[in-house]
Each structure stands twice: as structure tokens, then as C-alpha cells.
Amino acid sequence: MGEPRSGRRRLFVFDMDGTLLPDATGMVALATALGTADAVDELERRFADGTLDTVGFTTEIHRLWGVIAPEVARAAFDGCAKLADIHRVTADIARNGDVSCLITMSQNVFADHFLDFGFDHVHASAYPAEAGAVVRAEDVLTPESKPVIVRELCERHGLDYGDTVAFGDSGSDLPLFRSLKYTVSVNGTPSIADVSAAEYRGGSLLDAYRIALDLIGAQ
């Protein structure tokens, strides 16, 4: 790191829940801030047993939470512990002409605050901004959304999908990890570690990023 690297430009993709937020999810952080943790737990149980699909789950969450005040979402975001050195990683990506992206199934009212950390793009499930809004399937991200978004970003920026580097921690990252060569499990579950090219455990995104640079032979 330091001097710009030579070689082809790449997209670097980061998961949020369990990855950049090692001990939390955006959903739980918002639920805690809004005093609805128990109700959200019940909705998650219904989702897990199949009585709620992704749209139904998001619809029920919107009924529960209503319109979220910006200051509440900000406080929920600021209260979450994050990996160290996120700014240093996004700065190095930008310095080398690469592109950084965060993709999460959590709500955009929470995840969009990561734009302050230097990410070029943040993609998240769109939380309705109005009390009477209808939740649309196309606004709710799923694990299968991640490869689709990455392909769209690569096309937009003139990058090769196969050169993409991804960081994640759990099953929601499997569809993307299975389609890529350069993948780093960050404090990951066994399922994601098994399909990753490399594994990192610790509290610094910079250290995980350095492992990725070793994978692509950029150091």
C-alpha cells in the first residue's frame, strides 16, 4: 500500500451485517433503537419457518416501524461497533482507480451511512419513506441479488466480473462467492469459509484487505 498499484482495475465488494459490523446487523440495530427487538425476533422466526417471504417480512417491518426519523437511524448506525480501518481501505481502493461497493439486505436508511466511510456505492433494501407505501419485491434484496448487482456495476464501470474481490461472512454471501475467484471470508461461518479463497479473523478491515491483495498479487 502507499504508491498506486499497477494492473487492471477491479471492483471490491463488501458485505455489511457480520462483516463490517462484526457483532451486529442493521436490522437489529434499528430494532433496538426503536424499542421493537422482541417483535422483530418474532418476525424473524416467522421468516425462518417459511410463513413470511421477503416481501411479507419487509411489509411487516414497515408496519411495525413506520417512518424512521433520520436521527434515529443515524444513532443506530453510530452505536454499532465496526471493523477498524474501513476508511483506509476505501481510500486505497480509490487511490488505485478501483471501485468499492457495499451490498446488504438490510435497510438503506441504515446502510447508506457507510457512504461517509468512502464507499463508491451502497446497495441495500429500500425502506419505504412514506407511511402508506407498498413494499415492492424489486426493492428487497436477497442473496441472489448480489451477483446481479456486481455484474451491473462491472458493466457500468468497464470492469471484468471475474476480477471482482468480495468480502463476506455468511450464507447470504454464498451466491456471490461461488461465482468469483477472489473471495475473503471475514470472521465467517464454516459455510462461507469452505468456499472462500482466503480467510481472515480479527478486527481490522485493512488486514483482511491485505490478504485480498495477496490473492490478486497486487502487493
Residue pairs with C-beta under 8 A, 6 or more apart in sequence:
1 92
1 210
1 213
1 219
4 95
4 96
4 97
5 96
5 213
5 218
7 218
8 160
8 163
9 96
9 97
9 98
9 99
9 157
9 158
9 159
10 98
10 99
10 159
10 160
10 163
10 164
10 165
10 216
11 98
11 99
11 100
11 101
11 150
11 153
11 154
11 157
11 159
11 163
11 164
11 165
12 93
12 98
12 99
12 100
12 101
12 164
12 165
12 166
12 167
12 209
12 212
13 101
13 102
13 103
13 146
13 150
13 164
13 165
13 166
13 167
13 176
14 20
14 100
14 101
14 102
14 103
14 119
14 166
14 167
14 168
14 205
15 102
15 103
15 104
15 166
15 167
15 168
15 169
15 170
15 172
15 173
15 186
16 25
16 26
16 102
16 103
16 104
16 106
16 111
16 114
16 124
17 24
17 25
17 26
17 27
17 104
17 105
17 106
17 169
17 170
17 172
18 25
18 169
18 170
18 187
19 83
19 167
19 168
19 169
19 186
19 187
20 82
20 83
20 86
20 102
20 114
20 205
21 29
21 80
21 81
21 82
21 83
22 81
22 82
22 83
22 187
22 203
23 80
23 81
24 80
24 81
25 106
26 76
26 77
26 80
26 104
26 106
26 107
26 110
26 111
26 124
27 40
27 61
27 106
27 107
28 37
28 40
29 76
29 77
29 79
29 80
29 110
30 65
30 68
30 72
30 73
30 76
30 107
30 109
30 110
31 37
31 39
31 40
32 76
33 72
33 73
33 75
33 76
33 79
34 65
34 68
34 72
36 64
36 65
39 64
40 61
40 64
43 52
43 57
43 60
43 61
43 64
44 57
46 52
46 57
47 53
47 54
47 57
52 60
54 137
54 140
54 142
55 135
55 136
55 137
55 140
58 125
58 135
58 139
58 140
59 135
62 127
62 128
62 133
62 135
66 131
67 129
67 130
67 131
68 109
68 127
70 109
73 109
73 110
73 113
74 113
76 110
77 110
77 113
83 186
83 203
83 204
83 205
83 208
84 203
84 204
84 205
84 206
85 204
85 205
85 206
85 207
86 114
86 117
86 118
86 205
87 117
87 118
88 205
88 206
89 100
89 205
89 206
89 209
90 100
90 117
90 118
90 119
91 118
92 209
93 99
93 100
94 100
94 118
94 120
99 120
99 121
99 153
99 157
99 159
100 118
100 119
100 120
100 121
101 119
101 120
101 121
101 122
101 123
101 149
101 150
101 153
102 111
102 114
102 119
102 121
102 122
102 123
102 124
103 122
103 123
103 124
103 141
103 145
103 146
103 149
103 150
103 176
104 111
104 122
104 123
104 124
104 125
104 141
105 124
105 125
105 140
105 141
105 142
105 143
105 145
105 172
106 124
106 125
107 124
107 125
107 126
107 127
108 122
108 124
108 125
108 126
108 127
109 127
110 124
111 122
111 124
112 122
112 124
114 122
115 122
121 153
123 141
123 145
123 149
124 141
125 139
125 140
125 141
126 139
126 140
128 134
128 135
141 149
143 171
143 172
143 173
143 174
143 175
143 176
144 175
146 172
146 173
146 175
146 176
147 175
147 176
147 179
150 161
150 164
150 166
150 176
151 161
153 159
154 160
154 161
154 164
161 179
161 180
162 180
162 181
163 182
163 216
164 180
164 182
165 180
165 182
165 183
165 184
165 212
165 215
165 216
166 173
166 176
166 177
166 180
166 182
166 183
166 184
167 183
167 184
167 186
167 205
167 208
167 209
167 212
168 176
168 177
168 183
168 185
168 186
168 188
168 192
169 185
169 186
169 187
169 188
169 189
169 192
170 188
170 189
170 191
170 192
171 189
171 191
171 192
173 192
174 191
174 192
174 195
176 183
177 183
177 192
177 195
177 196
178 195
181 197
182 197
182 212
182 215
182 216
183 195
183 196
183 197
183 198
184 196
184 197
184 198
184 199
184 200
184 208
184 211
184 212
184 215
185 192
185 193
185 196
185 198
185 199
185 200
186 200
186 201
186 205
186 208
187 200
187 201
187 202
188 196
188 199
193 199
197 215
198 211
198 212
198 214
198 215
200 207
200 208
200 211
202 208
210 219
213 219
